[in-house]
C-alpha cells in the first residue's frame, strides 16, 4: 500500500482511486459507527475522498496513511452531526435516520448497534480496523490512557451483556 | 451471540450501499477531470474553452456529490483546473520524468493562461530597500537568524519589494530565494478582509521567466502550519492543533491583518531562474473550499516584474553508495539550502503489481520500479530531518534510462555544510511515530 500512497502523493489519480477503493470497507464501517443514515455516510466518504486528494501532499510518511485518512473521515462525520444539531434548532426537522434494510448487512448492523454508543467508535477502530491504541489516540486526539480505558469499559460491557 | 461471535460479526465484510458507491464514484470522476484539465497546456483560446467545460462539468459533479437536503453549502464548480506551462506530467512509459510532491494541490488551486500582453499595474512602485523577512519564509521554512545572514551574503535571497495596489488591496512581491532548480517567491497581501473560516485563493495566476511560460509551479496562501517531527502538521508557534474545533485550523491572517502567498517554481533546466527577469500576474482574489473556487471578492489583476536574484552554486558530491539490496546505487548528490538533487544508477525496470479494480476484481498493472526514495538528511550534530521533500520531480531523462533522478525543494532551509548524510527510505520502516535512523539507508556525504 505504501507504493500506492506514494504514487497518489505524486498526483496519480488512478493510484489514488485504487488506494481509496481498497479502504472503502474501512471507511464505511467507521462512518457507520458514527452516522446512521447511508446518505450522510455517503457525503462523509465522498468529502473524505476529495479532501485526501487535496491534502495528500501533507502526508509525509506513507505508513501513516490509514491513520490520517481515518482522522479526516471522523472529522467529516462529526461535521455532519454538528450541522444536523444546528439545523434542528433553526429551520428543518431532520429526517428520521433511515436504516439500510438489506439483509446482507443485517447481522453486521445488529452487532454494531449492540455496542454502547460511547465506546462504539473506539471498539470499531480497535477490533475492526485493527488500529493500535497509540494510533487511535492520534486519530481521536485523546490521550492513549483514555483510549485504553474506553476499550476496557467497552469490553466489560460486552462481557456483561453476553455473559 | 457471545463476545467472540460479536467481534467476528463486526469484522466481516459488508455490502457497501449503492448511494455510498455512487457518491464515491462521482468524487473519483471529479478528481480525474480536475487532474486531466491540469495536465493540458496550450493557447489561450483552448484554455478558455476548457475552462468552461471544466466549470460546468465540475459544478454538476460537485452538486451531485454534496448532499443538499441537510442544508450543506454547495461548492461552485472548479473554474480552472490548469496551469500554464507543462502542468502535471504523467509517466508515459518511456522514462519521462514526472512531477512529484504537491502536484495535486497546484492543479486545483489556480490555473489559467494569460497570453495577452501583460498590462503593467498602475501604481507599481519599488519601495525603499527595507528588508523584512516574510512569515512564510521565516516560520514556514524554519529559517534561523544565522541562515538569514548567510543567505543574504551569498545573494541567494532577494528582496523584490514590488508593490501593486488595486481596489484598495495592496500586494507586494516581498522576497525570493532562488537556486539552480527552484525559486520560492513570497507575496504579501494587505487590505483584504478574509471571512472567518474561509480559505483565500487567487482564481488564476500567470508566470513567465525570461518570456518562458513552460514552467511548473505550486502556489498557496501560508496557513501557519509546518511539519512536525513525526511528519504531521503542527503550528509554527508550537501551539496544539484542535482538530475537533468548529473553526478552521488554518491560520491565514496575521496579527497585522495581512496574508502571504507563496509560489514555488521548478524548472527542468539547471540554472533556468537565476538572475532572470520574471513576470507574475495574480488574478481575482477570492476564496476556495476544498477543490472548488467559491467566488471572487476583488476582481482585478496585480502584475509584477523584477529579476530573480539567486545563487547558482551547490555542494556536489560524487558517490558510489549502494542502497542495501534494492539494486540502486546513489552516484551523485547536489545540495543547496532550498533543494536537493540526487542521481542513482538504477536501470529502468518494469514490475507487475496486483490490485483490484472498482468492482473488486483482481487486476495486474505494469509499473516502473522505483529506487528507495530520498527523504531527508542527517546533520553533523545528529539531528534527523526525515520529512524534507516539498514537491519536485523524479524519473529518467528521455536520453538515459539507466540514471534515475530526483529533484525536490526542501520544506525548510538547510545548512548544507552541516549535512553529514542523506536518508533514503527503507521498505517496511519500524512504524514509530518519529522515524529513527534505522528506518533509512544512510549515505554519508560530509
Interface residues (C-beta under 8 A of the other chain):
Chain A: X2 X3 X4 X6 X9 X10 X11 X12 X13 X16 X17 X18 X20 X21 X22 X24 X25 X28 X29 X38 X39 X40 X41 X42 X43 X45 X46 X47 X49 X50 X51 X53 X54 X55 X56 X57 X58 X59 X60 X61 X63 X64 X68 X71 X75 X78 X80 X82 X83 X84 X87 X91 X92 X94 X95 X100 X102 X104 X105 X107 X108 X110 X111 X112 X114 X123 X124 X127 X128 X134 X138 X141 X155 X158 X159 X162
Chain B: X1 X2 X3 X6 X7 X9 X10 X11 X12 X13 X14 X15 X16 X17 X19 X20 X21 X22 X23 X24 X26 X27 X28 X30 X31 X32 X35 X65 X66 X67 X69 X70 X71 X72 X88 X90 X91 X98 X99 X100 X101 X102 X103 X104 X105 X107 X108 X227 X230 X231 X232 X233 X242 X243 X244 X246 X290 X291 X353 X355 X356 X357 X358 X367 X370 X373 X386 X387 X389 X391 X394 X427 X429 X431 X433 X435
